[in-house]
Amino acid sequence: MGFDLFMLRTPSPLPKGYRPQTADAPRYFRLNGHAMAIVCAAINLAGAGYSDDPPEDPTPYPPPGMSEARAETLLEALSDACTPFQLRKGRFDARDIDAALAMTDEETATLREHYASVERYVRASSLREVDGRQCFGLYKLSSNDGWVVRPDECVVIAAGLTADPDDTIEWLYDSEAVDPDTDETSLRTLLSQFAQYNAAASKFGGYRVL
């Protein structure tokens, strides 16, 4: 499994010191599963993260007034016909899907609220005070569920990874979060790039994890 990160706004001009992972895609950052596990361990060991499970999604399912079978049918049809952006923004109606499904105006409104509720959930802040420090909920970097890492969360991540990188690298090896034969230069580059990405994203709306 890999992780695709997209800033919510395009960084323009590029912030000072920010070198995009991909030169022609400054919003984008890619991590494979192993690299993301290292990043999360580093944030945790630096005292900037915590590893609790995510809070329960309060979005009711099936949506109110709709059977589970009907909800599954309409949600699948909308997912096939619309972009994630359209769904999050509620920019859809019965004309976007098979007319035979006969999605009513009431169902359209209900599903718009469904998507809006999910979006509020993934955008909610994970920051929590732990031992007197603001810490980030690592669950937002542990799945491809569309979590949004907010600007203030980006600041916490970047600050944690840059506060004392030598200690963080040492802790990663000592805790066996990385293999003993892991190249230290590559490890430093990974953490530095991710810190830079978060520092830049903090100025451009944060980023979504897909």
N, C-alpha and C positions, 0 to 999 in steps of 0.2 A: 504494500500500500504506500502511496505517496501523497504529498500534500501540496496543493497549489494555492498560493496566497496572492490576493489581488488588493492593492490599495483602493479605497473607495473613490479617491480622486487621483487624477494623473499628476505626479509631482513635476510642476513646471513653474519657474525654473527648478532645476535639480538643487536640493539643499547642499550647502557647502559640506564637503567630505563624503557625500553619498555617491557610491559607485554601484550602479545597478548590477545585479547578478547577470542580467541579460541586457546588453547595451540598448537595444531597440525596444525594450519592454520595461520601462522603469517602474511600472506599478507591480510587476510580477516577481515572485520569489518561489522557487521550487525546492522541496525537501523530500527525500525518500524517507521511508519509515524509520530506518536506523538513524539517520541524521536528526530527525525530529525527536527521537528518544534522547539523543545526546543533548540537544538544545534544551529540552524540558528538564533533564537532570541538572544541567548547568544553571538554569534559572532557579531551580529548587535549592541547589547547593549554595548558590550565592545569596540565599535568604530573600529572594524576590518572588517566590512562588509557593503554592500549596497544591496538594494532589488529591483533594476530596473529589467525590463524584459530582457531576453537575446537579443543580437543583432540578426538581421535577418540572416538566413543561406544563403550565396550567391550561394550555389550549385543550378544550374538550374534544374528545373523539369517540364516536362520530360527532360532527357538528350538530348543534341543537336543531331538532325538528327533522333530522335526516337519518335514515337507516344506514347501518354500516355498509351494506351492499351498494346502496345508492351513492354514498360518499366515495367509496372506492372507485366506482365507475366514473363519476364526474372528475375526481381528482386525477385519475389516470388519463382521462381524455384531455384535460387541461394541461397536464404535464407534457403530453405528446405534442400539443398544438402551440403552446406558448413558451416563451423564454422564462428562465427564473426571474429575470428583472420584471417582466410583465406580471408574473404571479405575485411577487412581493409588493408591487405597486397597485395591485388590484386592477390592472388594465386589461380586462378580459370581459367577455359576455357570451351569451349563447351562440352568437354568430361565429365564434372561434372554434366550435366543436361540431360534431355530427348533429345535424338538425333532428335526427331520429331520437337523440337523447332528450330532447325537449326540456333543456334546463330552464327553469322558470326565473323570473326576476328575483323572487324571494330566495331561491337557491343561490343565485349569483351573489346577492348581498351577503348571504350566510358564508359562502366560500371566500369572498373578499375579506371578511372579518377573520376567518380561519387563518388565511395567509398572513394577515396583519398581526394576529396574535403570535404566530410562530416567529415572525420577524422581531417583534418586541422581545420575545424570549431570547433569541440568539444575540440580540444587541444589549441585553441587560448587563450591567457591570458585574464583573467577578471579583473586584477588589475587596480585600478584607484585611483588617489589621491583625497581624500575627507577631507576637513578641514586640509590639511597639512599632512595627514597620508595615507599610502598605504592601500587600502581596497579591500576586496575580493567580487566578484559577487556571491551573494547567489543563483542565478538561477542555478548554477552548482550543488547545493545540493537540488534542488527542483523538479527534475524529474529523471526518469530512462532512459534517452536518451543517456547514454554512455559518459557523460561529463568526461573529464580528468582534475583532479585537479593537477596542475603542482607543482613541488618542491617549487618554490618561493611562490606560493599561500598557500601551506602547512605551510610554515614558518610564513606567516601572520596570518593564522588561529591559529596555536599553540601559537604564541606570544600573540594574543588577548585573548585567553582563560586562559592563565597562568599569565597575567600581574597583575591582581587584582581579583582573583576568589571570594573573599568575596563581593566585590562591585557588581560583575556580578550576583552572587546569589541573592543579595538584590534587584537588578534592575529587575531580572526575576519575583520575587514575587510582587514587587511594580507595575510593568507594567501589571500584570495579564497574563504574558506569560505562567505561570504555575499556576495550582490550588493552593489555599492557603493551602490545606491539603497534597500537594506533599511532600514526605519525603526528607528532605534536604540532608541527607547522600547519598541517591540514586542519587539525582541530582548532587551532587559534584562528585560522582563516574563516572557518565555519562560524564560530561564535562572533567574530568581528563583523562579518557580513550580515549576520542576523541582527546584531545590535544596530548596525547602520540602517538596515531596512526598517527596524522599529522606530528609530529616531526620525527617519524621514516620514514614515507613515503617521507619526504623531502630529505632523503638520498638514496632513492631507486626508483626514477623516478616519484613520485607522485602516484595517484591512479585513477581508473576509477569507475564511479558511475553507477550502473545498478539496 
